[in-house]
Amino acid sequence: MRLAALFPLILALSGCVVGPNYHRPRVQTPAQFRGADTMAQQADSLADLPWWGVYADPVLQDLVRTALANNYDLLTAARRVEQARAMAAEARAAFYPAAGYESALSTGRNEFAGNSTVNGGVVRGAFAAVGRVSWEADMWGRIRRSNEAALAAYLQTEEARRGVRLLVASETAQAYFELIGFDLQLQIARRTTESFDATVSLFRRRLEAGAASRLDTSRAEAARAAAASTIPELERQILLKENQISVLLGRNPGPIERNGSLLERQTPPAIPAGLPSDLLERRPDVRSAEQLVRQRNAQVGVAQAAYFPRIGLTALVGALSTPLSDIVDGRTPAFSFASNLAGPVYQGGALKARKSEAVAAWQQAVLGYQQTALNAFRDVADALASREKFEQIRTQQLATVAAYRESVEVVLKRYASGRSSYFEVLEAQQQLFPAENAEALTEINR
């Protein structure tokens, strides 16, 4: 009855929770992204579109679906989420009473359950069978803070899984466009080599006719060899990129199906940036960093709760018999109901150090969250600025390539009629090749 009278007091004190309550760290959020279109609706965002709405190519869509289903990094992240969910369930079990049982049966002389005993007479054999129930009163919130930390750890892994999923989709798309870009560069290299082949043939014919010198032909052959040497390197890059995509798909290295005209017909979509504050609610790496702050915050409470005593309740019911022959007489019941209190008195500063460690870890997590948010704002600003500048670069490069192509046509006609030197022909062709490559790279970047 006295122990039962402690229940109201225990339940009242169980409402106490030591340690700081969680508050989201403050971040200096800009009013709008640098480089965003101020005339557009800032509430809209490209992130509102699903990936299959951004990547309109059916071949690329199939590749991304395959990667999301089979990628090993993503499968590993999913198993990590399952592990964290189980750990959170394990921590939640501390709220409830723990029940168990134990039994022992032995036979001998002056012993009980395998241990020697002397009680003034000869004892032969023993039997014990009891069930135990124990429960810790969470008076200071230690268990609640532990559960809060475990839940935050689970949510952190879930956000990390979302981040891996986003990364797998974007890496697959990026590698796909790079692969098509290498195909385009390979076409340019082969076309340039064929152009130099025609020039070499022209110079050789003029050399045989005595209208050109050996120097003209040698220079043309060197330019042709320089262009041809880029072909095996581009073929190597294509094989490596196909291998990279195969691994992203969870497959052994092999060829990748692709739409060769994608760069020519797909215009990069408009990019409404949305509100910077929405980015903090949406982006997985920012959300994961916030859950780490929540976890570290709760662990400060766990460390602070270690200063206070723990109160536990235990109950036991069963049967004990010695000697063994008394087990059938019905007079061997055993039961007990007890409470216990345990707490620290002096531990050489260990508790203070443990709390200081938890506070320092929380402060690191706060700084990490703020840095992650800052990097997120930068990523969006960089993408917006790059897209605008790549459009401007492409416009100028298209004009450059068109001018160089016209220059090559004109100088070849002039050379054939004897009004231009071999140097002018080679110079025009050598300037066209890097200009076309630069245009191809800009298309990939866009």
C-alpha positions as a Markdown table, in Angstrom:
| # | Residue | x | y | z |
|---|---|---|---|---|
| 1 | Met | 0.0 | 0.0 | 0.0 |
| 2 | Arg | 2.9 | 2.4 | 0.7 |
| 3 | Leu | 4.5 | 1.6 | -2.6 |
| 4 | Ala | 1.2 | 2.1 | -4.4 |
| 5 | Ala | 0.9 | 5.5 | -2.8 |
| 6 | Leu | 4.0 | 6.6 | -4.6 |
| 7 | Phe | 2.3 | 6.2 | -8.0 |
| 8 | Pro | 0.6 | 9.6 | -8.1 |
| 9 | Leu | 3.9 | 11.3 | -7.2 |
| 10 | Ile | 5.8 | 9.3 | -9.8 |
| 11 | Leu | 3.3 | 10.1 | -12.5 |
| 12 | Ala | 3.4 | 13.8 | -11.6 |
| 13 | Leu | 7.2 | 13.9 | -11.7 |
| 14 | Ser | 7.2 | 12.0 | -15.0 |
| 15 | Gly | 5.9 | 15.2 | -16.7 |
| 16 | Cys | 9.3 | 16.8 | -16.2 |
| 17 | Val | 11.6 | 16.8 | -19.2 |
| 18 | Val | 15.1 | 18.2 | -18.7 |
| 19 | Gly | 17.2 | 19.6 | -21.5 |
| 20 | Pro | 16.5 | 22.2 | -24.2 |
| 21 | Asn | 13.4 | 21.9 | -26.4 |
| 22 | Tyr | 14.2 | 21.8 | -30.1 |
| 23 | His | 14.0 | 25.0 | -32.2 |
| 24 | Arg | 15.1 | 25.2 | -35.8 |
| 25 | Pro | 18.4 | 27.1 | -36.1 |
| 26 | Arg | 18.2 | 30.5 | -37.7 |
| 27 | Val | 19.4 | 30.9 | -41.2 |
| 28 | Gln | 19.9 | 34.1 | -43.2 |
| 29 | Thr | 17.4 | 33.4 | -45.9 |
| 30 | Pro | 17.6 | 35.8 | -48.9 |
| 31 | Ala | 14.5 | 37.4 | -50.2 |
| 32 | Gln | 15.0 | 35.8 | -53.6 |
| 33 | Phe | 17.7 | 33.8 | -55.3 |
| 34 | Arg | 20.4 | 35.8 | -57.1 |
| 35 | Gly | 19.9 | 35.5 | -60.8 |
| 36 | Ala | 16.2 | 34.6 | -60.5 |
| 37 | Asp | 13.7 | 36.2 | -62.9 |
| 38 | Thr | 12.1 | 39.0 | -60.7 |
| 39 | Met | 9.2 | 39.2 | -63.2 |
| 40 | Ala | 8.3 | 35.5 | -62.7 |
| 41 | Gln | 6.1 | 34.2 | -59.9 |
| 42 | Gln | 8.5 | 33.4 | -57.1 |
| 43 | Ala | 6.3 | 30.8 | -55.6 |
| 44 | Asp | 6.7 | 28.5 | -58.6 |
| 45 | Ser | 9.7 | 26.2 | -58.7 |
| 46 | Leu | 11.2 | 23.7 | -61.1 |
| 47 | Ala | 11.3 | 21.3 | -58.2 |
| 48 | Asp | 7.5 | 21.1 | -58.3 |
| 49 | Leu | 7.9 | 19.1 | -61.6 |
| 50 | Pro | 8.6 | 15.3 | -61.3 |
| 51 | Trp | 11.8 | 14.2 | -62.9 |
| 52 | Trp | 9.9 | 12.6 | -65.8 |
| 53 | Gly | 8.4 | 16.0 | -66.5 |
| 54 | Val | 11.9 | 17.5 | -66.7 |
| 55 | Tyr | 13.5 | 14.8 | -68.7 |
| 56 | Ala | 11.2 | 14.5 | -71.7 |
| 57 | Asp | 13.2 | 11.8 | -73.6 |
| 58 | Pro | 11.6 | 8.3 | -73.3 |
| 59 | Val | 15.0 | 6.6 | -73.5 |
| 60 | Leu | 16.3 | 8.7 | -70.6 |
| 61 | Gln | 13.1 | 8.1 | -68.6 |
| 62 | Asp | 13.6 | 4.4 | -68.9 |
| 63 | Leu | 17.2 | 4.7 | -67.8 |
| 64 | Val | 16.3 | 6.7 | -64.7 |
| 65 | Arg | 13.5 | 4.3 | -63.7 |
| 66 | Thr | 16.0 | 1.4 | -64.0 |
| 67 | Ala | 18.5 | 3.3 | -61.9 |
| 68 | Leu | 16.0 | 4.1 | -59.2 |
| 69 | Ala | 15.0 | 0.4 | -59.0 |
| 70 | Asn | 18.4 | -1.2 | -59.2 |
| 71 | Asn | 21.1 | 1.2 | -58.1 |
| 72 | Tyr | 23.1 | -0.3 | -55.2 |
| 73 | Asp | 23.7 | 3.0 | -53.4 |
| 74 | Leu | 20.0 | 3.6 | -53.3 |
| 75 | Leu | 19.3 | 0.0 | -52.2 |
| 76 | Thr | 21.9 | 0.5 | -49.4 |
| 77 | Ala | 20.3 | 3.7 | -48.3 |
| 78 | Ala | 16.9 | 2.0 | -48.1 |
| 79 | Arg | 18.3 | -0.7 | -45.9 |
| 80 | Arg | 19.9 | 2.0 | -43.7 |
| 81 | Val | 16.5 | 3.5 | -43.3 |
| 82 | Glu | 15.1 | 0.1 | -42.2 |
| 83 | Gln | 18.0 | -0.2 | -39.6 |
| 84 | Ala | 17.2 | 3.3 | -38.2 |
| 85 | Arg | 13.5 | 2.5 | -38.0 |
| 86 | Ala | 14.3 | -0.6 | -36.0 |
| 87 | Met | 16.6 | 1.3 | -33.7 |
| 88 | Ala | 13.8 | 3.9 | -33.1 |
| 89 | Ala | 11.4 | 1.1 | -32.3 |
| 90 | Glu | 13.9 | -0.3 | -29.8 |
| 91 | Ala | 14.3 | 3.0 | -28.1 |
| 92 | Arg | 10.5 | 3.4 | -27.9 |
| 93 | Ala | 10.2 | 0.1 | -26.1 |
| 94 | Ala | 11.8 | 1.7 | -23.0 |
| 95 | Phe | 8.5 | 3.4 | -22.3 |
| 96 | Tyr | 6.8 | 0.1 | -21.5 |
| 97 | Pro | 7.4 | -2.4 | -18.8 |
| 98 | Ala | 9.8 | -5.2 | -19.5 |
| 99 | Ala | 8.6 | -8.8 | -18.6 |
| 100 | Gly | 10.6 | -11.9 | -18.4 |
| 101 | Tyr | 10.8 | -15.3 | -16.7 |
| 102 | Glu | 13.4 | -17.6 | -15.3 |
| 103 | Ser | 13.3 | -21.1 | -13.9 |
| 104 | Ala | 15.7 | -23.6 | -12.3 |
| 105 | Leu | 15.5 | -27.2 | -11.4 |
| 106 | Ser | 18.3 | -29.1 | -9.7 |
| 107 | Thr | 18.8 | -32.1 | -7.5 |
| 108 | Gly | 21.6 | -32.6 | -5.0 |
| 109 | Arg | 22.5 | -32.2 | -1.3 |
| 110 | Asn | 22.6 | -28.9 | 0.5 |
| 111 | Glu | 22.3 | -26.8 | -2.7 |
| 112 | Phe | 19.9 | -24.5 | -4.3 |
| 113 | Ala | 19.8 | -24.1 | -8.1 |
| 114 | Gly | 23.4 | -25.3 | -8.4 |
| 115 | Asn | 24.8 | -23.2 | -5.5 |
| 116 | Ser | 25.8 | -24.6 | -2.1 |
| 117 | Thr | 23.6 | -23.7 | 0.9 |
| 118 | Val | 23.4 | -24.5 | 4.6 |
| 119 | Asn | 20.2 | -23.9 | 6.4 |
| 120 | Gly | 20.6 | -26.1 | 9.5 |
| 121 | Gly | 19.5 | -29.3 | 7.8 |
| 122 | Val | 20.0 | -31.5 | 4.8 |
| 123 | Val | 18.4 | -30.1 | 1.7 |
| 124 | Arg | 17.9 | -32.3 | -1.3 |
| 125 | Gly | 17.1 | -30.5 | -4.7 |
| 126 | Ala | 15.4 | -27.3 | -5.5 |
| 127 | Phe | 12.9 | -25.8 | -8.0 |
| 128 | Ala | 12.3 | -22.1 | -8.9 |
| 129 | Ala | 10.0 | -20.6 | -11.5 |
| 130 | Val | 9.3 | -16.9 | -11.4 |
| 131 | Gly | 8.1 | -14.2 | -13.8 |
| 132 | Arg | 9.5 | -10.7 | -13.5 |
| 133 | Val | 8.2 | -7.3 | -14.5 |
| 134 | Ser | 10.2 | -4.1 | -14.3 |
| 135 | Trp | 9.5 | -0.5 | -15.4 |
| 136 | Glu | 11.5 | 2.7 | -15.2 |
| 137 | Ala | 9.6 | 5.8 | -14.3 |
| 138 | Asp | 10.8 | 8.5 | -16.8 |
| 139 | Met | 10.7 | 11.2 | -14.2 |
| 140 | Trp | 13.3 | 13.5 | -15.9 |
| 141 | Gly | 12.5 | 12.8 | -19.5 |
| 142 | Arg | 15.7 | 10.7 | -20.2 |
| 143 | Ile | 13.7 | 8.1 | -22.1 |
| 144 | Arg | 11.6 | 10.7 | -23.9 |
| 145 | Arg | 14.8 | 12.5 | -25.0 |
| 146 | Ser | 16.3 | 9.2 | -26.1 |
| 147 | Asn | 13.3 | 8.5 | -28.2 |
| 148 | Glu | 13.4 | 12.0 | -29.7 |
| 149 | Ala | 17.0 | 11.4 | -30.6 |
| 150 | Ala | 16.2 | 8.0 | -32.1 |
| 151 | Leu | 13.3 | 9.3 | -34.1 |
| 152 | Ala | 15.4 | 12.2 | -35.5 |
| 153 | Ala | 18.1 | 9.7 | -36.5 |
| 154 | Tyr | 15.5 | 7.7 | -38.4 |
| 155 | Leu | 14.2 | 10.7 | -40.1 |
| 156 | Gln | 17.7 | 11.8 | -41.0 |
| 157 | Thr | 18.4 | 8.5 | -42.7 |
| 158 | Glu | 15.1 | 8.8 | -44.6 |
| 159 | Glu | 16.1 | 12.3 | -45.8 |
| 160 | Ala | 19.5 | 10.9 | -46.8 |
| 161 | Arg | 17.7 | 8.2 | -48.8 |
| 162 | Arg | 15.7 | 10.9 | -50.6 |
| 163 | Gly | 19.0 | 12.7 | -51.3 |
| 164 | Val | 20.5 | 9.5 | -52.7 |
| 165 | Arg | 17.4 | 9.0 | -54.9 |
| 166 | Leu | 17.7 | 12.6 | -56.2 |
| 167 | Leu | 21.4 | 12.1 | -56.8 |
| 168 | Val | 21.0 | 8.9 | -58.7 |
| 169 | Ala | 18.3 | 10.4 | -61.0 |
| 170 | Ser | 20.4 | 13.5 | -61.7 |
| 171 | Glu | 23.7 | 11.6 | -62.1 |
| 172 | Thr | 22.0 | 9.3 | -64.6 |
| 173 | Ala | 20.6 | 12.2 | -66.6 |
| 174 | Gln | 23.9 | 14.1 | -66.5 |
| 175 | Ala | 25.9 | 11.1 | -67.6 |
| 176 | Tyr | 23.4 | 10.5 | -70.4 |
| 177 | Phe | 23.7 | 14.0 | -71.7 |
| 178 | Glu | 27.5 | 13.8 | -71.4 |
| 179 | Leu | 27.4 | 10.6 | -73.4 |
| 180 | Ile | 25.4 | 12.2 | -76.2 |
| 181 | Gly | 27.8 | 15.1 | -76.0 |
| 182 | Phe | 30.8 | 12.8 | -76.6 |
| 183 | Asp | 28.9 | 11.3 | -79.6 |
| 184 | Leu | 28.5 | 14.8 | -81.0 |
| 185 | Gln | 32.2 | 15.6 | -80.4 |
| 186 | Leu | 33.1 | 12.3 | -82.1 |
| 187 | Gln | 31.0 | 13.3 | -85.1 |
| 188 | Ile | 32.8 | 16.7 | -85.3 |
| 189 | Ala | 36.2 | 15.0 | -85.0 |
| 190 | Arg | 35.4 | 12.6 | -87.8 |
| 191 | Arg | 33.9 | 15.3 | -90.0 |
| 192 | Thr | 37.0 | 17.5 | -89.4 |
| 193 | Thr | 39.3 | 14.5 | -90.2 |
| 194 | Glu | 37.4 | 14.0 | -93.4 |
| 195 | Ser | 37.7 | 17.7 | -94.3 |
| 196 | Phe | 41.5 | 17.5 | -93.7 |
| 197 | Asp | 41.6 | 14.3 | -95.9 |
| 198 | Ala | 40.1 | 16.4 | -98.7 |
| 199 | Thr | 42.6 | 19.1 | -98.1 |
| 200 | Val | 45.5 | 16.6 | -98.1 |
| 201 | Ser | 44.3 | 15.1 | -101.3 |
| 202 | Leu | 44.1 | 18.5 | -102.9 |
| 203 | Phe | 47.6 | 19.5 | -101.8 |
| 204 | Arg | 49.0 | 16.2 | -103.1 |
| 205 | Arg | 47.4 | 16.7 | -106.5 |
| 206 | Arg | 48.8 | 20.2 | -106.7 |
| 207 | Leu | 52.2 | 18.9 | -105.5 |
| 208 | Glu | 52.2 | 16.3 | -108.3 |
| 209 | Ala | 51.3 | 19.0 | -110.8 |
| 210 | Gly | 54.1 | 21.2 | -109.5 |
| 211 | Ala | 51.6 | 23.9 | -108.3 |
| 212 | Ala | 52.4 | 23.4 | -104.6 |
| 213 | Ser | 55.4 | 22.7 | -102.4 |
| 214 | Arg | 56.1 | 19.8 | -100.2 |
| 215 | Leu | 55.7 | 22.1 | -97.2 |
| 216 | Asp | 52.0 | 22.6 | -98.0 |
| 217 | Thr | 51.3 | 18.9 | -98.1 |
| 218 | Ser | 53.3 | 18.2 | -94.9 |
| 219 | Arg | 51.4 | 20.9 | -92.9 |
| 220 | Ala | 48.1 | 19.5 | -94.2 |
| 221 | Glu | 49.0 | 15.9 | -93.2 |
| 222 | Ala | 50.0 | 17.1 | -89.7 |
| 223 | Ala | 46.7 | 18.9 | -89.2 |
| 224 | Arg | 44.8 | 15.8 | -90.4 |
| 225 | Ala | 46.7 | 13.6 | -88.0 |
| 226 | Ala | 46.1 | 16.0 | -85.1 |
| 227 | Ala | 42.3 | 15.9 | -85.8 |
| 228 | Ala | 42.3 | 12.1 | -86.2 |
| 229 | Ser | 44.2 | 11.6 | -82.9 |
| 230 | Thr | 41.1 | 12.9 | -81.0 |
| 231 | Ile | 38.9 | 10.2 | -82.3 |
| 232 | Pro | 40.3 | 7.2 | -80.2 |
| 233 | Glu | 40.3 | 9.4 | -77.1 |
| 234 | Leu | 36.6 | 10.3 | -77.6 |
| 235 | Glu | 35.8 | 6.7 | -78.2 |
| 236 | Arg | 37.5 | 5.9 | -74.9 |
| 237 | Gln | 35.5 | 8.5 | -73.1 |
| 238 | Ile | 32.3 | 7.1 | -74.7 |
| 239 | Leu | 33.1 | 3.6 | -73.4 |
| 240 | Leu | 33.9 | 5.0 | -69.9 |
| 241 | Lys | 30.7 | 6.9 | -69.8 |
| 242 | Glu | 28.7 | 3.9 | -70.9 |
| 243 | Asn | 30.3 | 1.9 | -68.1 |
| 244 | Gln | 29.5 | 4.7 | -65.6 |
| 245 | Ile | 25.8 | 4.6 | -66.6 |
| 246 | Ser | 25.7 | 0.8 | -66.5 |
| 247 | Val | 26.9 | 0.9 | -62.9 |
| 248 | Leu | 24.3 | 3.5 | -62.0 |
| 249 | Leu | 21.7 | 1.1 | -63.5 |
| 250 | Gly | 23.1 | -1.7 | -61.4 |
| 251 | Arg | 24.3 | -3.6 | -64.4 |
| 252 | Asn | 27.6 | -4.9 | -65.6 |
| 253 | Pro | 29.4 | -2.5 | -68.0 |
| 254 | Gly | 27.9 | -2.5 | -71.5 |
| 255 | Pro | 26.5 | -0.4 | -74.3 |
| 256 | Ile | 23.8 | 2.2 | -73.6 |
| 257 | Glu | 20.9 | 2.9 | -75.9 |
| 258 | Arg | 20.5 | 6.6 | -76.6 |
| 259 | Asn | 18.8 | 9.2 | -78.7 |
| 260 | Gly | 21.5 | 10.8 | -80.7 |
| 261 | Ser | 19.4 | 13.9 | -81.7 |
| 262 | Leu | 18.4 | 14.8 | -78.1 |
| 263 | Leu | 20.8 | 17.8 | -77.8 |
| 264 | Glu | 19.6 | 19.2 | -81.1 |
| 265 | Arg | 15.8 | 19.0 | -80.4 |
| 266 | Gln | 15.5 | 19.4 | -76.6 |
| 267 | Thr | 15.6 | 23.0 | -75.3 |
| 268 | Pro | 16.4 | 23.3 | -71.6 |
| 269 | Pro | 13.2 | 24.2 | -69.7 |
| 270 | Ala | 12.6 | 27.5 | -68.1 |
| 271 | Ile | 13.8 | 27.4 | -64.5 |
| 272 | Pro | 11.5 | 29.2 | -62.0 |
| 273 | Ala | 13.5 | 29.2 | -58.8 |
| 274 | Gly | 10.7 | 29.5 | -56.2 |
| 275 | Leu | 11.2 | 31.0 | -52.8 |
| 276 | Pro | 14.4 | 30.5 | -50.9 |
| 277 | Ser | 12.5 | 29.6 | -47.8 |
| 278 | Asp | 10.8 | 26.7 | -49.6 |
| 279 | Leu | 14.2 | 25.3 | -50.5 |
| 280 | Leu | 14.8 | 24.7 | -46.7 |
| 281 | Glu | 11.6 | 22.7 | -46.5 |
| 282 | Arg | 12.2 | 20.7 | -49.7 |
| 283 | Arg | 15.9 | 19.9 | -50.2 |
| 284 | Pro | 16.9 | 16.5 | -48.7 |
| 285 | Asp | 20.4 | 17.4 | -47.6 |
| 286 | Val | 19.1 | 20.5 | -45.7 |
| 287 | Arg | 16.3 | 18.4 | -44.1 |
| 288 | Ser | 18.8 | 15.7 | -43.2 |
| 289 | Ala | 21.1 | 18.3 | -41.5 |
| 290 | Glu | 18.1 | 19.6 | -39.6 |
| 291 | Gln | 17.2 | 16.2 | -38.2 |
| 292 | Leu | 20.8 | 15.8 | -37.1 |
| 293 | Val | 20.4 | 19.1 | -35.1 |
| 294 | Arg | 17.2 | 17.7 | -33.6 |
| 295 | Gln | 19.0 | 14.5 | -32.6 |
| 296 | Arg | 22.0 | 16.3 | -31.0 |
| 297 | Asn | 19.6 | 18.6 | -29.2 |
| 298 | Ala | 17.8 | 15.6 | -27.6 |
| 299 | Gln | 21.1 | 14.0 | -26.6 |
| 300 | Val | 21.9 | 17.1 | -24.6 |
| 301 | Gly | 18.7 | 16.3 | -22.6 |
| 302 | Val | 19.8 | 12.7 | -22.2 |
| 303 | Ala | 23.2 | 13.9 | -20.8 |
| 304 | Gln | 21.5 | 16.3 | -18.5 |
| 305 | Ala | 19.0 | 13.7 | -17.2 |
| 306 | Ala | 22.0 | 11.6 | -16.1 |
| 307 | Tyr | 22.5 | 14.1 | -13.1 |
| 308 | Phe | 19.2 | 12.9 | -11.6 |
| 309 | Pro | 18.3 | 9.6 | -10.0 |
| 310 | Arg | 16.4 | 6.8 | -11.7 |
| 311 | Ile | 13.4 | 5.3 | -10.1 |
| 312 | Gly | 12.3 | 1.8 | -11.1 |
| 313 | Leu | 9.5 | -0.6 | -10.1 |
| 314 | Thr | 9.8 | -4.3 | -10.2 |
| 315 | Ala | 7.4 | -7.2 | -9.4 |
| 316 | Leu | 8.0 | -10.9 | -9.1 |
| 317 | Val | 5.6 | -13.8 | -8.9 |
| 318 | Gly | 6.3 | -17.5 | -9.0 |
| 319 | Ala | 7.1 | -20.6 | -7.0 |
| 320 | Leu | 10.2 | -21.7 | -5.0 |
| 321 | Ser | 10.6 | -25.1 | -3.5 |
| 322 | Thr | 13.4 | -26.7 | -1.5 |
| 323 | Pro | 13.6 | -29.5 | -0.9 |
| 324 | Leu | 12.3 | -30.5 | -4.3 |
| 325 | Ser | 9.6 | -32.8 | -2.8 |
| 326 | Asp | 7.7 | -29.8 | -1.5 |
| 327 | Ile | 6.8 | -28.6 | -5.0 |
| 328 | Val | 3.5 | -30.5 | -5.0 |
| 329 | Asp | 2.2 | -29.4 | -1.7 |
| 330 | Gly | 0.9 | -26.0 | -2.9 |
| 331 | Arg | 2.7 | -24.1 | -0.2 |
| 332 | Thr | 5.6 | -22.7 | -2.3 |
| 333 | Pro | 4.4 | -19.5 | -3.8 |
| 334 | Ala | 6.8 | -16.5 | -4.1 |
| 335 | Phe | 6.0 | -12.9 | -4.9 |
| 336 | Ser | 7.4 | -9.4 | -4.3 |
| 337 | Phe | 6.8 | -5.8 | -5.3 |
| 338 | Ala | 9.7 | -3.4 | -4.9 |
| 339 | Ser | 11.0 | 0.0 | -5.9 |
| 340 | Asn | 14.5 | 1.2 | -6.4 |
| 341 | Leu | 16.3 | 4.5 | -6.6 |
| 342 | Ala | 19.8 | 5.0 | -8.0 |
| 343 | Gly | 21.7 | 8.1 | -8.8 |
| 344 | Pro | 25.1 | 9.6 | -9.1 |
| 345 | Val | 27.0 | 11.2 | -6.2 |
| 346 | Tyr | 30.5 | 11.8 | -7.4 |
| 347 | Gln | 32.0 | 10.6 | -10.7 |
| 348 | Gly | 35.1 | 12.8 | -11.1 |
| 349 | Gly | 33.5 | 15.2 | -13.5 |
| 350 | Ala | 32.4 | 12.5 | -16.0 |
| 351 | Leu | 28.8 | 13.7 | -16.1 |
| 352 | Lys | 29.8 | 17.3 | -16.7 |
| 353 | Ala | 32.2 | 16.3 | -19.4 |
| 354 | Arg | 29.5 | 14.1 | -21.0 |
| 355 | Lys | 27.1 | 17.0 | -21.1 |
| 356 | Ser | 29.8 | 19.4 | -22.5 |
| 357 | Glu | 30.4 | 16.8 | -25.2 |
| 358 | Ala | 26.7 | 16.7 | -26.1 |
| 359 | Val | 26.5 | 20.5 | -26.2 |
| 360 | Ala | 29.5 | 20.7 | -28.5 |
| 361 | Ala | 28.1 | 18.1 | -30.8 |
| 362 | Trp | 24.8 | 20.0 | -30.9 |
| 363 | Gln | 26.7 | 23.3 | -31.8 |
| 364 | Gln | 28.5 | 21.5 | -34.6 |
| 365 | Ala | 25.2 | 20.2 | -36.0 |
| 366 | Val | 23.8 | 23.7 | -35.9 |
| 367 | Leu | 26.8 | 25.1 | -37.8 |
| 368 | Gly | 26.5 | 22.2 | -40.2 |
| 369 | Tyr | 22.9 | 22.9 | -40.9 |
| 370 | Gln | 23.5 | 26.6 | -41.5 |
| 371 | Gln | 26.4 | 25.7 | -43.8 |
| 372 | Thr | 24.3 | 23.2 | -45.7 |
| 373 | Ala | 21.5 | 25.8 | -46.2 |
| 374 | Leu | 24.0 | 28.3 | -47.4 |
| 375 | Asn | 25.4 | 25.8 | -49.9 |
| 376 | Ala | 21.9 | 25.1 | -51.1 |
| 377 | Phe | 21.3 | 28.8 | -51.8 |
| 378 | Arg | 24.6 | 29.0 | -53.6 |
| 379 | Asp | 23.8 | 25.9 | -55.8 |
| 380 | Val | 20.5 | 27.5 | -57.0 |
| 381 | Ala | 22.2 | 30.9 | -57.6 |
| 382 | Asp | 25.1 | 29.2 | -59.5 |
| 383 | Ala | 22.6 | 27.2 | -61.7 |
| 384 | Leu | 20.5 | 30.3 | -62.5 |
| 385 | Ala | 23.6 | 32.3 | -63.4 |
| 386 | Ser | 25.2 | 29.5 | -65.4 |
| 387 | Arg | 22.0 | 28.9 | -67.4 |
| 388 | Glu | 21.8 | 32.6 | -68.4 |
| 389 | Lys | 25.4 | 32.9 | -69.3 |
| 390 | Phe | 25.5 | 29.6 | -71.3 |
| 391 | Glu | 22.6 | 31.0 | -73.4 |
| 392 | Gln | 24.7 | 34.1 | -74.1 |
| 393 | Ile | 27.8 | 32.0 | -74.8 |
| 394 | Arg | 25.9 | 29.7 | -77.2 |
| 395 | Thr | 24.6 | 32.6 | -79.2 |
| 396 | Gln | 28.1 | 33.9 | -79.8 |
| 397 | Gln | 29.5 | 30.4 | -80.5 |
| 398 | Leu | 26.8 | 29.7 | -83.1 |
| 399 | Ala | 27.8 | 32.9 | -84.8 |
| 400 | Thr | 31.5 | 32.0 | -84.5 |
| 401 | Val | 31.0 | 28.5 | -86.0 |
| 402 | Ala | 28.9 | 29.9 | -88.9 |
| 403 | Ala | 31.6 | 32.5 | -89.7 |
| 404 | Tyr | 34.4 | 29.9 | -89.6 |
| 405 | Arg | 32.5 | 27.5 | -91.9 |
| 406 | Glu | 31.9 | 30.3 | -94.4 |
| 407 | Ser | 35.6 | 31.2 | -94.1 |
| 408 | Val | 36.7 | 27.6 | -94.9 |
| 409 | Glu | 34.4 | 27.4 | -97.9 |
| 410 | Val | 35.7 | 30.8 | -99.3 |
| 411 | Val | 39.4 | 30.1 | -98.7 |
| 412 | Leu | 39.2 | 26.6 | -100.3 |
| 413 | Lys | 37.7 | 28.3 | -103.5 |
| 414 | Arg | 40.3 | 31.0 | -103.4 |
| 415 | Tyr | 43.1 | 28.4 | -102.9 |
| 416 | Ala | 41.8 | 26.3 | -105.8 |
| 417 | Ser | 42.0 | 29.4 | -108.0 |
| 418 | Gly | 45.4 | 30.3 | -106.8 |
| 419 | Arg | 44.4 | 33.4 | -104.9 |
| 420 | Ser | 45.1 | 32.1 | -101.3 |
| 421 | Ser | 48.0 | 30.3 | -99.8 |
| 422 | Tyr | 48.1 | 26.9 | -98.1 |
| 423 | Phe | 48.5 | 28.7 | -94.7 |
| 424 | Glu | 45.2 | 30.5 | -95.1 |
| 425 | Val | 43.4 | 27.2 | -95.8 |
| 426 | Leu | 45.0 | 25.4 | -92.8 |
| 427 | Glu | 44.4 | 28.3 | -90.5 |
| 428 | Ala | 40.7 | 28.5 | -91.4 |
| 429 | Gln | 40.2 | 24.7 | -90.9 |
| 430 | Gln | 42.2 | 24.6 | -87.6 |
| 431 | Gln | 40.0 | 27.4 | -86.2 |
| 432 | Leu | 36.8 | 25.7 | -87.1 |
| 433 | Phe | 37.5 | 22.5 | -85.3 |
| 434 | Pro | 37.9 | 24.0 | -81.7 |
| 435 | Ala | 35.0 | 26.4 | -82.3 |
| 436 | Glu | 32.7 | 23.4 | -83.1 |
| 437 | Asn | 34.0 | 21.5 | -80.0 |
| 438 | Ala | 33.3 | 24.6 | -77.8 |
| 439 | Glu | 29.8 | 24.8 | -79.1 |
| 440 | Ala | 29.2 | 21.1 | -78.4 |
| 441 | Leu | 30.5 | 21.6 | -74.8 |
| 442 | Thr | 28.2 | 24.5 | -74.3 |
| 443 | Glu | 25.2 | 22.4 | -75.5 |
| 444 | Ile | 26.1 | 19.7 | -72.9 |
| 445 | Asn | 26.4 | 22.3 | -70.1 |
| 446 | Arg | 23.0 | 23.8 | -71.0 |
